[in-house]
């Protein structure tokens, strides 16, 4: 679960007490409030056809090898190591939705509290908000909107699921997953929300640019037109803004950062055609612009792709093309450049296993900071036999930025976890996560490595399907 860190600098002792009170209320009061005293049914607020939903209540405890990613040094050597620290907290997710025959709108909000045993001045209430809406205008036209607003810290990034981790764990058949990934055709609402939602930053590289505590807003809008069952056209646009926020705590523990704020906007158009029930081809073009005090630039790219299902359990997709960078202005000097863009993805889903992996070599805006050659490697595995009470998950993600205005930047993280069901409404999960980033610039070398372990207990009002 993604948790965010919303607190203002120099927060009072009252906020700490309030946060701990929220933990107690979430873990003890919420379950009793969600039970109908007359019918005995859990979560009377849950309405499958819409309305208000209480999705889950979670409590957790954990350990981190370094209390802050800056305890081992950042742009400048650290004078002293903060050492390890224990963490604890709780979270609850609620939302509202209104599905109809031709449209769907949903709003989801997560409130959480993260506490520390040694460095309690960093305790904080956390918030995460997402909005999505879609409507079928006619048999041929569809529109969708999505947005997110999040304030997050580095240690919360350690346990945030990657996109591939969420896709591999989403319910649905092999056909649902393959058609969503290969052709953008959604027979599953959860897959649609994951693949069409506003992007969320997943890489530890973000910390190098904006520091430990970050505020991010993003929004996307898309439209599709399908004149026939085989042919479809897609149009989309999006914006994202990221900025540094001052850390809570003593001045000596404030994190360093390279840039206070950056943004980018993008627009794309594409067409796809089904050569057969198993083979999909298409083309796409996109243009984006980054805005920051470091560099303003355009990136325009075009590519073609082919996707195919292989047998009953495999699907694959490959694309290739070229991108061109137009630099409007840059503080560190830069020139226009053309680069190839290419990549491939592979997926597998069977009775109990789901595997996904991808390699992408593109020209990117580096969170709006400036144009750079970007390499992304992603992988995820999910195992759960239907009817069993436990399952396993793992995921890996790596981002490499080359020839950026800050030189070369690498960031990666990996996680592995196990989940055990306790009846129909409760589960426990244990997870180990490791994250690392390193940068090599003319300013100074900087790096960080972080290990973390977390044990979570969740209560879910609606019975969880064992899939």
N, C-alpha and C positions, 0 to 999 in steps of 0.2 A: 504494500500500500504506500502511495506517495503521501508524505506529510510535509507541511510547510511550517515556516518559522516566522510568525508575525508578532513582533514585539518592538516597541520603540526604545531607543537608546535611553539608558538610565532608568529602566522600569522600576517601580516601587516594590517594596516587600509585599504589598497588597496583591500584586499580580502573581507572585509566587504562591501565596496562600490560596488565591482563587484558582490557580492552575491545579493545585493538589486537590482542591475540593471537586473540580471537574472530574479528576481521576476516580474519586470515590463514587460520585454520582453515576458516571458512565458504567462502572463495574457492578454496582449494586442496585441502583434505582431503575435504570433503563430497562432491564429485563422484566421487572415486575410491572412497569407501566405499559409494556408492550403486550401484556397478556389480558385477554378479555375475561373478566371475572364471571361472566354469564356462560359463555360457550366454552371457555377454557382454551380457545384457539390462540395461538401465538400471533402477535403483531396484528391487531385489528386495523392498524393504519395501512397495512399492506393491501393493495387492490391491484390485482393482475391487469385490470383494464385501465389503470391510471390512478392518479391521485398521489397522496403523500406516501412515501415508503421509508421505513427504517431498514437499512440494508444490513448493517453489522455493528457490533460493539467489540472492540479489541483491547486487550491489555498486554503489555510486553515488558521484558527486562533483558538487558544485554550487556556487552562488554566491548570496548574499543581499545585498540592497541595504543592509540595516541588521542588524547582528549580533543585536540584540534589538528587539522591537517597542517597547520603551521608550526606545530611543536617540533617538527624535524627540519625546519628551515624552509624559506620561500625565496623571495628575491634577494633577501639578505640573510646571512646566517643567524639562526636563533640563539639568543644568549643562554637559554635554558630550556630543557625539554619539559613539557607539561606531563609526560608520562601517560599511563593508561587511566581509564575511568569507566565506571559502571553507569548504565543508563536504565531508565524506567519510564513508563508512560502509558497512556491509553488514548484511544481514538474511537470515533463514531462517525458513520457515514449515513446520511439521509438524503432524500431527494424527492422531486416531484416530476411526474410525467403525465402526458395526455396523448395516448395513441388513438388514432381513428383509422378508418379504412384507407385514407389517402395521405395522412400526415402523421407526424410524430414529433413531439417536443419534450425535452427532459432537462432538468436542472439538478445537479448533484453537488453536495457540499460535504466536505470532511472537516471536522473539528478534532484536534488532537492536542495532547500535552506531552512534551518531552522534558524529562528531568535528568539531572546528573547527581551522582553521589558526592563527588569531590568538588566539582566546580558548579555549585548550585546557582551562581549568578547568571549562568547561561540557560537556566530553566525558562521555558517559554510556551505560551499557547500557540497553536499552529492552525493554518487555514488553507483550504484548497477548493476552488470553485470551477466548475465546468458547465457549459451550456451547449446543447445541440438541438437542431431542428431540421426536419426534412419534410418535403411535400411532393407528391406526385401530381403535377399540373394536368397531365393527360396521359394517355397510354404511351406517348413518346417522350414526354418531357418530365424531368425530375430536378429539383433544386435542394440544396442542403447548406446549412450554416452551422458553424461551431466556434466556440471560443473558450479560453481558459485564462485564469489569473492565479498566480502562485507565488508565494514567497518561501524560498527553500534554502537550506544550508547543505554543506558538503556531507555531513554525517547522515542526513536524511536521504541523500542521493544513493548511499550505499545499499539501501534496501528498497529502492524504487524499481519496480519491474520494468524491463526493457520492452519495446514494442513486440519483438519476437517472442519473449517470454509470455506476454499477454495473449498473443495469437495462438501459440502452441497450447495454452491452457484453456482457451475458449471452447465451449461446447459446440458440437456440430459434426456433420459428416465430412468425409474426405471431399466430396463434391462441393460442399459449402466452402471449405477452406481453399480449394483449388480455384474455383470460379471467382472468389473474392480477390485472391492474390494475382492471378493471371489476367483476368479480364475486367476487374472492377465491378462484377455483378454480385449483388449481396442478397443472399437468401437467409441471412442470420443477422439480427439487429446488433449483436455484440461485435461481430466482425466488422460490420459497417461503421460502427462508432469508433473502433480502433483505427481503421484505415482511412477514414475521412475526417477524423477529429483534428483539432488544432494541435500542432506539434509541441512536444515537451522535450526540453533538453535532457539528454541521457548521459553525456560523457563527462568525466572529471575534468576534461580540458576547459570546461566553462570556468572552473575555479581559477585557472591561471589568468584569465582576462578580467573577471569581475569580482574576484575575491570569494570569501566563504559564504556570505549571505547575499542572496540574489533575488531580485524582483523581476518576474517575467510575465508579460501579457502577450497573447497571440490570438489570432482569429483567422478563419478560412471561410470561403464561400465557393460553392461549386454548382455546376449545372451540366446535365447530360441530356443528349438527344439521341434517340434510337429509332431511325426510320424503318428498320427491319430487325428481325431477331439476330441477324448476323452482324449488322453494321451499327456502330455507335460513335458519337462524338462527345468529347468532354472539354469543359471550360472551367478553370479554377483561378482563384486569386487568394492571396494571404498576406498578412502583416505580422511582425513579431518585434517586440521591444524588450531588451534586457538591460538592467542597471544594477550597479553595486549599491548595497545597503550597509550602513555601519553596523559592525558587530556589537553585541551587548557585552558588558563586562568592563574590565580595567583597560585603560588606554594602551598598556604594554602588550595586551593580547589582541589588539586590532590587527586584522589581516591586511596584507599588502594586495594591491591589484594594479593592473596595467591600464585599465580604461574604465571611466565611471558609467558610461552609457553608450549603447549602440542599438541600431534597429535595421530591419530590412523589409522590403516588400517584393512580392513575386507574383507573376501571372503566367499561366500556361494554357496551351490548347493541344488537343490530341485526338486521334481517331484510331479505332480498332475494328478488326474484321475477323470473323470466325471462318477459317478455311474449312474446318470440319468440327465436329463436336469435341475433338481432342486438341485441335491446334488453333492458336490465336496469334494474329500479327497486328502490328500497329506502329504509328509514328507519333512523335510529340515534339513540341517546341516550347521553350520557356525563357523568360527574361526576369532578372531580379536586380535590385539596386540596394546597396548597403549604405547606411548613413552613420557616420561617427566622426569624431574630431580627428581621427587618425587617417581615414581614407574614405572617399566617396567613389564608387565604381559601379559599372554595369557588368552583368554576366549574361550572355545570351548563348543558348545551347539548343541543339537538335539531335534527335536520335531515333532509331528504329528498333523494334523488339520482336521477338518471337517467343511464344509460350506454349507448352504442351504438357498434357497429362500422359504419364507413362505407366501403362498397366493399371492396376486397381489401387495402388498406394502411393505412387510417386508423381510429382509435377516439377517442371523446371522452366526457367525463364532466363533469357539472355538479351542484352541490348548493347548497342554501340553507336557512336556518333562523335560530335566535336563541339567544343565550347569556345567562346571568344570573350576576353576581358577587355573592357574599355575603362581606363582609369580617368576620372574627372579631376581629382586632385589627391595628393598623398603627401603627408609630412615627412615620410622616410624615403621617398623616391620609388617609383614603380613605372612599368611600361606596359603597353597593350601586348597581349599574348594570346595565342591559340593553342589549345590542348585537346587531345582525344579524351572522350568520356566513354566508359564501358563498364560492364559488370554482369553478374549472373546470380541467380538464386535457385535454391533447391529445397524441396519440401517432401515430407513423408508422413503419412498418417495411417495407422493400422488400428486394430482392436484396442490396444493398450498404449501404444507409443505414438508420439508426434515429435518429429525432428524438423528443424528449419535452419537454413544457413544462407548467407549472402555475402558477396564481395562487390563493392562499388568504388569506382575511380572517377571522380567528378571534379568540376570546378565549383567551389562553394563560397559563400559570403562569410564564413567563420563567425557566425552569430551576428553579422552586421559589422564586425570590426574591420574587415577588409577581404579582398579576394585571395584565395589560396587553392592550391591543388589539394584535394581532400580524398583520403582513402578511408572507407568504412568497412569493417568486418563484423558481422553479427551472427550469432548462433544461439539456439535454444533447444532444450529437450524436456519433454513432459511425459511422465509414465504414471498411468493409473488404470488399473483393470476395473471395468464396470462392476459394481457390486462390492468391491474391496473397500476396506476402511482406511487405507493409507496409500500414499503416492510419493513420487520423487520428481524434483524439478532441478534444472540447472540452466544458466545462461551466460553468455560472454559477449562483450562488445568492445571494439577498439576503434579509435579515431586518430588519424594521422593528418596533420596539416603541414604542408611543405610550401616554401617560398611565400609565406605570409609576411605581413609588415613586421611581425615579431620573430621572424625566423621559423624554425621547425618546432612543432609542438606535438607531443604524443600523450594520449590518455586512454586508459583501458580499465575495465572492471569485470569481475567474474563472481558468480554466486552459485551455491548449491544448497538445496533445502529438502526437507521431508515434512509431509503433512499427515496427520492422523485424525480421523473422524471420531468423535465421541458422541454417539447417537446421531440424531438427524439434524440437530441444531447447533452443535458445538464442535470445535476442532482445535487442535494444537499444531503449531508449526515451528520448526527450528531451522535456522538458516545461517550459513557462513558466507561472508562477502569480503572481497579484497579489491581495492582500487589503487591505482597508481597514475601519476602524471609526471611528465618531465618536459622541460623546455630548454632550448639552446638558442640564445639570442646574443646580440652584441652588448646587451645591458648586463646580464649575469646569468649563469646557469641556475635553474631552480627545479625542485622536484619534491615529491611527497609519496609515501606509501602508507596505506592504512588497512588494517584487518579489523573485522568486527563480527560478533556473534550475537544472535538475538533469538529469544524464545517467546513466542506469542500464543495467546489463548483467545479465541474468537467465539462469539455467540451470534448466530444468524437466525433471525426470526422465521424466515421462510426455509423450509427443509431443503438441505443441499442435496442435489443429485450426485451420486457417486459415479463419476465418469472417468 
